[in-house]
Amino acid sequence: MNTYDLSGKTAVVTGGAQGIGLAVTARLLASGARVASWDMNAERNSGTVAGFNVGDNAAAITADISDWGSVQSALAETESSLGPVDIVVNSAGLAGPNATVEDYDVATFAQICAVNLNGTFHVNKAVIPGMRARNYGRIVNIASVAGKEGNPNASAYSASKAGVIGFTKSLGKELAGQNIAVNCVTPAAARTPIFDQMSDEHIAYMLSKIPRARFLEVEEAASMIVWLASDENSFTTAGVFDLSGGRATY
């Protein structure tokens, strides 16, 4: 496993209590960073952070990234507990149910976009002023190969993740004149609790599209993400990094 020296850095990981967010939290802590795990599930989040047994180097903070006020409160709590934020990995997200567009519930579509796209905007917006003032920052937003290609019967998820890609490119260009890198990754499916929101047929469809013929391992995702969050990523910004096992066609 490659290691990066993140000692002295403070990181925020949204959705840090499970899935890719959990793997990233573990990798950041192993690299010496202080980490605030933001998650809606307070009980699960507290248990996850306590399990790392790193004392004051980690904090479990309850946050709903779809709510701007909640994000502002979470940032204030993070800075009070761990210090100014240098790194953000925005991993919180919803897949939603599988249905055709004509059958998709309107409120559910809005909820998925509120978390996946609006939530990305909220989290990024909150940390930018501090990063600009210190002329340093690393932001990694978790998009999806579905945002590149569009998965049938998953219009809300596909559209929201396409929005994350476009948003990341826009923000990366806005901040390119400073030592702030803003990138995103586009994973293929990983076997995480987000599968609980999907039908068996949709899971099988996603697997059939991956040339490596297996799902992504969360540790593989964490490896790329933590590099993007490190000082070694000193040039690339507004980029989209493929984690699709050969599926992505562009």
N, C-alpha and C positions, 0 to 999 in steps of 0.2 A: 504494500500500500504506500503510495506517495504521501509525503507529509509536507505541510506548509507551516511556517512559523506565523501564527496569528496571535501570539501573546501580546497583550495590551489592547487588542481589538474587542469591541463590543458588537455582537450580532443579534439581529432579530430574525426568527424563523416563524412565519405564520403557518398554522397547521402543523406545529412541531410535535404534536403528541402521537402521531401515527404516520404510516406510509413514508413517502419520500421525505417529508418534513422531519420525521423522527430520525431517519438515516442521516440527513444533513446535520441535524442537531448533534448527533453523536460524533460525526466527523469533525465538526467545528470545535467541539469541546476537546476532542483528542488532539487538535492542532493548537490548543492553548487559548482559544477565544473564550470570552464570557458570552453566554447565550441566554436570551430571553425567548422562551417559547410562548407564542401567542396562539391561543386555541379557544374555541367556543365552549368546549367541554371541560369545565373547571376541574372536575374530579379526575378525569383521565389525565389531564395535563399535569396536575399536581403530582399524581402517582408516577408519571413518566419522568418528570424532572427529579423527583426524590430518588428514583432508581439509578440515576447517574452518579449519585453520591459524590458530588463535586462542591458541596457547600454553597458558599456565596457566589460561585462562578456561574450559576444558572438560576433563572427565575421563571416561574410559571405564572403567566399573566393572562387573565381571561379577556378575550377580545372578539368582537364581531366585526370583521373587516368590511362588511356591507354598510356599517354605520359609521359615519365620519366622526361623531362624538366619541364613540367607543375607541376608535383608532387614536384619536388625540389623547384620550385618557391613558391608553396602553403605552403610548410613547413617553408620556410624562412619568409614568410609573417605572418604565424601563430605565430612563435616564437617571431617575432618583436612585434606583437599586444598583445599576451596573455602569452607568456613565453614558456619554454621548455615543450615538449609534454610528458605527463605521460600515457595517455590512447588513444588508437585508436580503433574505431569501423568501420570496412570497410564494408559499406552497399551498396555502389554504384554497380549497375549491370544492365545487359540487359537480357531479356528473349528471344527476337527474335521471328521470325514467326514460325508457325507450318508447318512442311513439312517432308516427308520421306527423308532419307539420299540421295537416288538417285536423288531427286529433290531439295536438299538443295543448295542454292546459295553459291558459294565458298567464295566470298568476305564477305557475311553476317556471315558465320561460323567463319571466321577469326576475324571479328569485335567483335563478342560476346566473343570469347576467349581473345581478346586483352583487353577488359574491365574487364571481370569477373576473369580471371586467371592472365594475365600479370599485370592488374591493382592491384590485391592483392599483387603480388610480388613487384611492384613499391612502394606502400604505406608502406608495411612492411619494405622493404629495407631502405627506407628513414629515418624511425624513429629509427631503431635499434642502430646506433652509439650513439645517445644521451641517449637512455635508458641504454645501456651498461655502458656508462661513469658514469651515476648516479646510477647504480645498481637498477633500478626500472622501471617497465613498465607493462602495461596490454593491450594486443591486442586481439580483438575479430573479427574474420572474418566471414562474413555471407555466408555460403554455402547453401545447399538445400537438402531436402530428395531426390530430383531428382539425386543428386550426389551419393547417396547410391544405389538407385534402378533403375535409368534410366527411363525417361518418353518417351514413343514412340512419334515420330514426334517432338521431342525436343532434338535432338542429341547434338547440339552445347551447349545448356544450361546445359544438363546433364553432358556432358564431362567436361565442364569448371568448374562446381561446384564439380565434383569428384576431379578435380585437386586442388581446394581450400582445400579440406579435406586433401589430401596427402601433400600439401605444408605446411599446418598448423601443421600437425604431425611432419614433418621434422624440421621446425623452432623451434617448442616447445622443441624438444630434443636438438637442438643446444644451446638453451639459458637456459636450465634447471638448470645449475649451478649458475645462478644469480636470483635475485628476479624479474624476468620477466616472466609473464604467457602469453602463446599464445594458444588460444583455438578457436574453431569455433562452430557455431550452425547450425542445419540442419532443417530449418522451412518447414512445409507444406505450401501450398499456403495461402496467406493473400489477402484480397480484397483491393489492392492498385492500383495505376496507371499502374503498370507493367501488369495488366490484359488487358490493351489496346493493348498490343502486341500479345495477344493470341486469338485463335478462341474460340467461344462459346463451341464447342465440346470438346476442350482440357480442358477448365475450368470445364466443367461437369465431364470429366474423373478424374481430380484431386480431385474433391469433393467426387466422388464415392469411392475413395481409402482411405478416412479418416474415421476411425471407430467412431470418435466423431460426424461425420455427419455435420460438419460445418467447415468454414474456420478459420484459426488462426486470433486472434485479435492482432493488432500491439502492443498494450499495454502489452499483454502477452509476446510477444517477448522481449520487452524492459525490462521487469522485470527480465528475466533470463540474458540478456546481461549485464545489469548494475551490477548485482551481480558478473558476471565474470570479470567486469572491476574494481571491488572494492578491497580494501585491504583484505576483508574477503576471497577472493579466493587466499589463500596464498600457496596452495599445488598443485592444479590441473593445469597441463599444457599439451600441445599436445593432448587435449581432444576434443571429438565431442559430443555435447549436443543436444539431440533430442527435437524437437518442432513440431512433426508431428501428434499429436492427436491420436497416436496409430498406424499410418501407417507403420513406419519403422520396418523392420523385423530383423535388427541387428544394 
